[in-house]
Amino acid sequence: MPSENLQIRSILVPVDFSGPSTKALKYAAAFAERFGAKLTLLHVVEPIGIPDFAATSPLMIESEKLVRSSEDKLRGWPNHCDIKSRFVEKTLVRTGKAFHEITEAARTLKVDLIIIATNGATGVKHLLLGSTTERVVRYAACPVFVVREQERDILRVE
Protein backbone atom coordinates (compact mmCIF):
# COMPACT_ATOMS: atom_id res chain seq x y z
CA MET A 1 0.00 0.00 0.00
CA PRO A 2 1.54 3.35 -0.98
CA SER A 3 2.16 5.78 1.87
CA GLU A 4 -0.19 8.33 0.26
CA ASN A 5 -3.09 6.01 1.16
CA LEU A 6 -1.83 5.22 4.65
CA GLN A 7 -3.50 7.46 7.22
CA ILE A 8 -1.94 7.56 10.64
CA ARG A 9 -3.46 10.28 12.80
CA SER A 10 -2.96 8.93 16.31
CA ILE A 11 -0.02 6.96 17.73
CA LEU A 12 0.18 5.41 21.19
CA VAL A 13 3.68 5.21 22.68
CA PRO A 14 4.09 3.18 25.87
CA VAL A 15 6.95 4.66 27.91
CA ASP A 16 8.79 3.06 30.81
CA PHE A 17 11.53 5.74 30.87
CA SER A 18 14.18 3.27 29.66
CA GLY A 19 16.63 3.67 26.79
CA PRO A 20 14.59 1.40 24.51
CA SER A 21 11.36 3.33 25.16
CA THR A 22 13.23 6.56 24.43
CA LYS A 23 14.25 5.07 21.09
CA ALA A 24 10.61 4.10 20.42
CA LEU A 25 9.50 7.66 21.21
CA LYS A 26 11.99 9.01 18.68
CA TYR A 27 10.59 6.66 16.05
CA ALA A 28 7.07 7.76 16.99
CA ALA A 29 8.03 11.43 16.60
CA ALA A 30 9.41 10.68 13.12
CA PHE A 31 6.14 8.92 12.21
CA ALA A 32 4.15 11.85 13.64
CA GLU A 33 6.12 14.33 11.58
CA ARG A 34 5.83 12.26 8.40
CA PHE A 35 2.09 11.55 8.71
CA GLY A 36 0.91 14.64 10.60
CA ALA A 37 -0.08 12.42 13.53
CA LYS A 38 -0.39 13.16 17.23
CA LEU A 39 1.23 11.13 19.98
CA THR A 40 -0.27 9.83 23.19
CA LEU A 41 2.36 8.80 25.72
CA LEU A 42 1.32 6.11 28.18
CA HIS A 43 3.10 4.92 31.31
CA VAL A 44 1.71 1.95 33.22
CA VAL A 45 2.31 1.56 36.94
CA GLU A 46 2.04 -2.11 37.85
CA PRO A 47 0.10 -2.43 41.12
CA ILE A 48 1.78 -3.59 44.28
CA GLY A 49 0.00 -6.60 45.78
CA ILE A 50 -1.87 -5.42 48.88
CA PRO A 51 -4.83 -6.76 50.86
CA ASP A 52 -8.24 -5.48 49.75
CA PHE A 53 -8.96 -3.99 53.18
CA ALA A 54 -5.86 -1.82 53.13
CA ALA A 55 -7.01 1.14 51.01
CA THR A 56 -5.15 3.51 53.32
CA SER A 57 -2.11 1.28 53.83
CA PRO A 58 1.42 2.63 53.36
CA LEU A 59 1.74 0.57 50.16
CA MET A 60 -1.40 2.16 48.67
CA ILE A 61 -0.15 5.63 49.58
CA GLU A 62 3.23 4.85 47.99
CA SER A 63 1.44 3.65 44.84
CA GLU A 64 -0.48 6.94 44.61
CA LYS A 65 2.79 8.85 45.01
CA LEU A 66 4.32 6.74 42.25
CA VAL A 67 1.41 7.56 39.92
CA ARG A 68 1.75 11.31 40.62
CA SER A 69 5.52 11.14 40.16
CA SER A 70 5.07 9.21 36.90
CA GLU A 71 2.58 11.80 35.61
CA ASP A 72 5.10 14.58 36.25
CA LYS A 73 7.96 12.66 34.67
CA LEU A 74 5.88 11.67 31.63
CA ARG A 75 4.84 15.28 30.95
CA GLY A 76 8.52 16.27 30.78
CA TRP A 77 9.71 13.19 28.92
CA PRO A 78 9.34 14.57 25.35
CA ASN A 79 11.52 17.55 26.25
CA HIS A 80 14.01 15.24 27.96
CA CYS A 81 14.19 13.22 24.70
CA ASP A 82 14.39 16.29 22.42
CA ILE A 83 10.92 15.64 20.97
CA LYS A 84 8.91 18.65 19.81
CA SER A 85 5.97 19.16 22.16
CA ARG A 86 3.66 19.95 19.23
CA PHE A 87 3.58 16.22 18.41
CA VAL A 88 2.34 15.19 21.86
CA GLU A 89 -1.41 15.39 22.29
CA LYS A 90 -1.79 13.52 25.62
CA THR A 91 0.11 11.91 28.43
CA LEU A 92 -1.59 9.18 30.43
CA VAL A 93 -0.63 7.14 33.46
CA ARG A 94 -2.63 3.98 34.15
CA THR A 95 -2.36 1.35 36.85
CA GLY A 96 -2.60 -2.34 36.00
CA LYS A 97 -0.94 -5.04 33.94
CA ALA A 98 1.09 -3.24 31.29
CA PHE A 99 0.01 -5.22 28.21
CA HIS A 100 -3.68 -4.98 29.19
CA GLU A 101 -3.56 -1.23 29.88
CA ILE A 102 -1.68 -0.57 26.63
CA THR A 103 -4.10 -2.56 24.46
CA GLU A 104 -7.12 -1.16 26.29
CA ALA A 105 -5.86 2.43 25.88
CA ALA A 106 -5.28 1.80 22.17
CA ARG A 107 -8.81 0.48 21.82
CA THR A 108 -10.59 3.22 23.79
CA LEU A 109 -8.54 6.02 22.23
CA LYS A 110 -8.98 4.47 18.76
CA VAL A 111 -5.32 4.94 17.90
CA ASP A 112 -4.08 3.99 14.45
CA LEU A 113 -0.71 2.61 15.55
CA ILE A 114 1.20 1.57 18.66
CA ILE A 115 4.96 2.12 18.63
CA ILE A 116 6.56 0.12 21.43
CA ALA A 117 10.05 -0.90 22.46
CA THR A 118 11.33 -4.32 23.34
CA ASN A 119 14.45 -4.99 25.34
CA GLY A 120 15.03 -8.39 23.78
CA ALA A 121 14.90 -10.48 26.96
CA THR A 122 15.44 -14.16 26.26
CA GLY A 123 15.78 -17.40 28.13
CA VAL A 124 14.73 -17.69 31.76
CA LYS A 125 14.12 -13.95 32.16
CA HIS A 126 11.63 -14.04 29.25
CA LEU A 127 9.94 -17.18 30.59
CA LEU A 128 9.56 -15.78 34.11
CA LEU A 129 8.55 -12.23 33.24
CA GLY A 130 6.92 -12.75 29.88
CA SER A 131 7.07 -10.05 27.27
CA THR A 132 4.81 -7.04 27.46
CA THR A 133 5.62 -6.20 23.85
CA GLU A 134 4.82 -9.73 22.68
CA ARG A 135 1.44 -9.60 24.42
CA VAL A 136 0.67 -6.16 23.00
CA VAL A 137 1.40 -7.47 19.49
CA ARG A 138 -0.86 -10.46 20.15
CA TYR A 139 -3.84 -8.58 21.64
CA ALA A 140 -3.82 -5.10 20.09
CA ALA A 141 -6.64 -4.24 17.71
CA CYS A 142 -4.39 -1.97 15.64
CA PRO A 143 -0.98 -2.37 13.99
CA VAL A 144 2.05 -2.45 16.29
CA PHE A 145 5.50 -1.20 15.28
CA VAL A 146 8.16 -2.80 17.47
CA VAL A 147 11.46 -0.98 18.02
CA ARG A 148 14.20 -3.38 19.03
CA GLU A 149 16.92 -2.19 21.36
CA GLN A 150 19.81 -3.79 19.47
CA GLU A 151 18.69 -3.35 15.87
CA ARG A 152 20.29 -0.96 13.46
CA ASP A 153 18.66 2.45 13.61
CA ILE A 154 16.76 3.50 10.49
CA LEU A 155 16.11 7.06 11.64
CA ARG A 156 18.04 9.64 9.65
CA VAL A 157 19.16 12.77 11.46
CA GLU A 158 19.36 15.69 9.05
Residue pairs with C-beta under 8 A, 6 or more apart in sequence:
6 35
7 35
7 112
8 31
8 35
8 37
8 112
8 113
9 35
9 36
9 37
9 38
9 112
10 37
10 38
10 40
10 89
10 109
10 110
10 111
10 112
10 113
11 28
11 31
11 32
11 37
11 38
11 39
11 40
11 111
11 112
11 113
11 114
11 115
12 39
12 40
12 42
12 102
12 105
12 106
12 109
12 111
12 113
12 114
12 115
13 21
13 24
13 25
13 28
13 39
13 40
13 41
13 42
13 114
13 115
13 116
14 21
14 24
14 42
14 43
14 44
14 98
14 102
14 114
14 116
14 117
14 132
14 136
15 21
15 24
15 25
15 41
15 42
15 43
15 74
15 77
16 43
16 44
16 117
17 43
17 73
17 77
18 117
18 119
19 149
20 117
20 118
20 119
20 147
20 148
20 149
21 116
21 117
22 81
23 117
23 147
23 149
23 153
24 115
24 116
24 117
24 147
25 39
25 41
25 77
25 78
25 81
25 83
25 115
26 81
26 83
26 155
27 115
27 145
27 147
27 155
28 39
28 87
28 115
29 39
29 78
29 83
29 84
29 87
30 155
31 37
31 113
31 115
31 145
32 38
32 39
32 87
33 87
37 87
37 112
37 113
38 87
38 88
38 89
39 87
39 88
39 89
40 88
40 89
40 90
40 91
40 92
40 105
40 109
40 111
41 74
41 77
41 78
41 88
41 90
41 91
41 92
42 91
42 92
42 93
42 94
42 101
42 102
42 105
43 70
43 73
43 74
43 91
43 92
43 93
43 94
44 93
44 94
44 95
44 96
44 97
44 98
44 101
44 102
45 63
45 66
45 67
45 70
45 93
45 94
45 95
46 95
46 96
46 97
46 98
47 63
47 95
47 96
48 59
48 62
48 63
50 57
50 59
50 60
51 57
54 60
63 95
67 93
67 95
70 93
71 91
71 93
74 91
74 92
74 93
75 91
77 83
77 91
78 84
78 85
78 87
78 88
79 85
92 105
94 101
94 105
95 101
98 132
99 132
99 135
99 136
99 139
100 139
102 114
102 116
102 132
102 136
102 140
103 135
103 136
103 139
103 140
103 141
105 111
106 114
106 140
106 141
106 142
107 141
111 142
112 142
112 143
113 142
113 143
113 144
113 145
114 136
114 140
114 142
114 143
114 144
114 145
115 144
115 145
115 147
116 132
116 133
116 136
116 144
116 145
116 146
116 147
117 133
117 146
117 147
117 148
117 149
118 131
118 133
118 134
118 146
118 147
118 148
118 149
119 149
120 148
120 149
120 150
121 129
121 131
133 146
136 144
137 144
137 146
